Structures are given as C-alpha cells and as structure tokens.
Amino acid sequence: YLVNCRQPDGSWSNFLMEGHYSNAFDSHDSCGRLVLAFAVASRLLWPELSNQAPMLMAMVRPRIEALSELRSQAYALLGLAHGHRDLLPAEERQRLISRLSQALLQSYWQHHSHGWYWFEDSFFYCNGILPQSLFASYGITGDPSHLRTATEALDFLNGILFRNPYLTIIGNHGWYPREGEPALFDQQPVDAASACFANLEAWRITGKAEYLDLARRSAAWFYGDNIHGLSMVDPESGGCYDALTEDGVNANQGAESLLALLLTAQAMKRVDLV
C-alpha cells in the first residue's frame, strides 16, 4: 500500500479515494508514521517486507529533515531508534536521531515550568508519543537529558491520565490547555494505545514495574475499565468503537480505532510472553 501511494513528486498520498490517492492529506504526522512503519518492517522475519524497508526509508529520508511538528518528529525518532541497524547508514541514523531528539528537548525547555512538565502549552492527541520517543532515543544515545526529560514528562502525563483508578483520556472537546482543565470527552482509542505504548517503553528502558502496571491499565480501558464502565470492543464484529462520549460510545468502528485496539493487544501479548 505504501509503495503504491508514493507520488512522482516524492509525496506520500496515503488517502485512497475512488481508486486515486489524494495528496490533500499528506500531513507531517503521516510522514513520521511512514518512518515508524518502515522501521517496524525492517525488523520483521518476513523478507517480502523487511527487504523493502531500506529502499523505502531512503525514499522518505529527505522529508525527515523537513518535519517541524512535534508528533511527526516523535514518530520518526521512535522509528529510527527501533529500526534495524542496516535501515540507514550508521552516521546518518545517529545524526537524524540527534536532530529530532534535540527538537523535542528544545520544545520541552521552552514550555515546561514548575507544575507544568510538558512539551507544549496544551495536551492534544496521542500525547504519549512525545516522552516515548525520548525513552527510545535514550536507549540508543545514552544521553541522560533524554531519560530525565522523558521520565519527568511521562510521570506528569500519567498523573493526569490516572487521576482516577482507571485511565481517563484527555477528551478532544477542548483538550487540556495550560490554564484550564482536562476535557472528559470524547475519549479516543488512539490515546489509550499511546498511553500504553509510552509506559511500555518506559518499563523497557527503566525496568520499573509501575510503568508496566500503567500500561496494563491503559490496555484495560478498551475492555471496560474506563469512565463509563463500557467495553469498546464490539463482540460481534471484533471491531473497536470510535470513542467514549458523554452519552456512552460512538458506535462507528473506524480503521484507526481497530488498529489501536489490535496494536495494544499485540504489545501486551508480547509482554505476557516475556
């Protein structure tokens, strides 16, 4: 799919509509996720995919330099940290990891203060990817500033998300501005997945059991351990509802929500096998 959606001008038009790829949705986030996807592919024991990963990474690599949005930089950083060592030449990989991690650190230094340990002046979507990527970069660089910032930011985020016994996602009807309060609704599956992945990364790097516990609690959100006590999984279709709303669940079952459910379940299954 990703091979097919690459356009002659080098863009990646990942929105397929009526048989045509539209470049209207060629966002920075989608580019960062491309890097992450190719990194995952590079480590698969599936030659049809892993053998293509270096070629695809070479195609998207020039666009990494142009990433300017925090989450896109974090997705790319996570991918570069976890990709196979042959995905890029060693010096190039190290240079890009340094550039992207410094961009995240710079944003953190600009925005954080006493009582606000975050990269921006508001929380938005998929917040966990920001500290997660710095935990991953620390695993490569050993730079203590990466670990310190990642830990401080994730602990602050966890304090917000787990202020109740269950995961309480920051809702997209208002988010959480610095001088405001966290919005309760709508709570989206991608944010539960992001919280799970960030805490698993922290556990992998630090070995602290508290992060593994929070990852499990994040995964439990899908199965009813949430503000409404409602499962997000449709037992008939196996799909995942799109959101927890003030009135219950949004019964639509989109691909993004399903992938959030499946990837979270897969990540926790790997932990259980350790």
N, C-alpha and C positions, 0 to 999 in steps of 0.2 A: 504494500500500500504506500509506504513512504518513498520507495523508489519511483513509483508511478506519479506521485503528487509533486515531484520536483519539477519546476518550470525552467524553461530555457534561460531566463534571466537570473537563475540561481535562487529564486524564492521557493518556499515550500508551501504550496497552497493546499492545506490539509482539510479543506471543507469541500466535500464532494456533493454536488447538487445537480440532479438531472444529467448525470454522466459527465459533468465537467467540474474541474477543480477551480474554485473561486479564490483569488488572491486577496479578497476583501478581508479575510480572516487570518492573514499571515502575521500573527502577533509575535511580540518578543517572547511571551510565555511559551508559545508553540515551538519556537526555535530552541529555547532552553530545554524543553521536553524532548526535542529531537536528539540533542546531545545525550540526555539521560537514556533514551531508548536505544541509541546505538551502543552506549556503554554496557547496558544490560545484554544486548545481543552479542557483544564481544566476548562475554564470559559464558555463553551457553555451550553445552555439549551437543550442538546442532549445527554442523558445518554449513548447511544451506544459509543460515543466518549469520553465524559468527564470522564466516569468511568474507561476508559483505561489509561488516562493520567498519574496518579501517577505510575502505573506499568511501563509504557514506560519511564517515567523520571528516575525511579530507574535503568533501564537498561542503559540509556545513561549517567547517572550521573558520573560514573568513568572517562569517556572520557572528561568531562568538565575540569578536573584537568590538562589534557594534552594539552589543547588549547593554542597555542602560537602565532597565527596570530591575528592581531588587529580586523579585521572584524568578525572573528569567535567568539572572546571574546565578542565583542559588541552585536552580535546576541544573544548569550547565556545570557548576562547580561540583555538585554531587556526582554527576555523571563522570566527570574527569577523574574524580577521586576513586571511584569504584570500577572504572573501566579496566580492561585488560592492559597490561603494561605495553603491549605492542599496538594499542589503539592509535597512539600518536608517538612521534619521536620523544624520547625522554625529556630533552631540554625544552621542547615546545610544550609538553604537558605541564612541566613544572612552572614555566612562565605563565601559562594561562591560569593555573591554579593560584599562583601568587597574585595575578591581576584581579581575578574575580573575588578572592577572599579579601583583598585589600579594599575593594569597592564596598563589600558588606561591612567590614570593620569601620571604614570611614563613615558610613551612614549611621552605624551604631554610636560612634563617638560624637557625631553631630546632634543626635536626637535624644540620647539617654540622659537621665539626671536622677537625682535621689528620688526614689519612689516610682520611677518610670524607666525600666531597664529594657528598652526596645529599640528597634532599628528605624522606626517611623513615628509620626505623631498620632497614628491611629492603627488599630488592628483591622485587618481586612480578611481575605480568604487564604486558606492553606498557609496559615502563619508558621506552622511547624517547620516548613522547608527552610526557613532562614537560619535558625540555630542548627538544624540537622546538617546543612551543608558545611557549616563551620566545624562541627564534630568530625565530619568525614574528612575535611581538609587537614584537620589536626592529625588524623591517622596517617596522612602522607607526609606532612611537613614537620610535625612535632613542635610547631610553634605554640608556646604557652598562651599567647594572646588569643589564638583561635579557640583553645579549650576554655579559657577564662570567660570570653565573651559568649560562647555557645552555652556554657553552663549557667551563667547569670541570666541570659535571655530566656532559656528554656524553663528555668525554675520560676521566673516571673510569669511566663505564659501558663505554665502548669498551675500556678496559684490562682489564675483567673479561670481556667477551664475546669478545675476540680475543686471549686469553692463549695460544691455540693458533693454528696457521696458518689455521684455519678458524673460522667463527662457532660458539661454544659457548654456547648459550642457557641461561639460568638455569632449572632444572627446577622443575616445580610440586610435586614431592615434597619439600618443605622450603624452597623458595625460597633466599634468601640473607640471613639475619639478620646484624646488625652484628657480632656476636661469633662468627659461625660461618663456614661455607664454602659456596660456591655449590653447590646441588644439581645433579647432572648430568641427571636425568630427572624427569619426562617433558619433552622439549623440544617446544614447540608452534609451529605455523606463524605464529600471530599475532605471536609475539615476534620471529621473523625479519623479518616485514613491518615491525614497529615499529622495529627497528634500522635497516632500510633507509631508511625514511621520515625518521627523525631525522637520519641522516647526509646524506641528500639536502638536507634543509632547511638544515643547517649549511653544506653546499657552496654552496647557492644564496645564502646570506647572506654568507659569508666568502670564497668563491671558492677555498678551499684544496682542492687535488687529493686530499689524504689522505682527506677525508671522502667524496669520490666513490668512491675505491678501496674504502673500508669499506662503502659502500652496495652496490657490486658484489659484494663478498664475502658480504654478508648475503643478497643475492638468490641467490647460488650455493649457499647452504645447501639450497634446495629441490631442487637437481639433483644432490645427492650430495657436495657439499663440506662435509661435516659429520662428527661424531664416529664414525659407523658407515660412512661412505662409501656411503650408500644414498640413492637418489633418493626424494623424497617424492611424486613425480608418478606416477600410475597411467597407463601408456601406453595402456591400452585404453579407459578411461573419460575420461581427461583430468582426473580429479579429483585431489585432494590428500589424502594420508593425514593423520590427525589428530594424530599425534605420533611423535617418536622416543622409543622406550622402551629400557630396559636390554637387552631381548632383540631389538630391531630396530625395526619400525614397528608402530604401531597401524593396522590395515588399514581401520578405519572412515573414511569420507570425508564429513565434515560440511560444511555450507554455510560456516561460519566459516573453515575451513581453505581451502576452494576460493577464497573471496573474498580471503583473504590472499595466495594464490598469484597470482590474476589481477591484483589491485591492484599487487602488487610488480612483476609482469611489465610492466604498463602504465606504471608510473612509470619503470622502466628503459628502456623503449622510447622514452619521451619524451626521456630524456637522450640516447639514441643518435641521436635526430633533430636535436639541437641543433647 
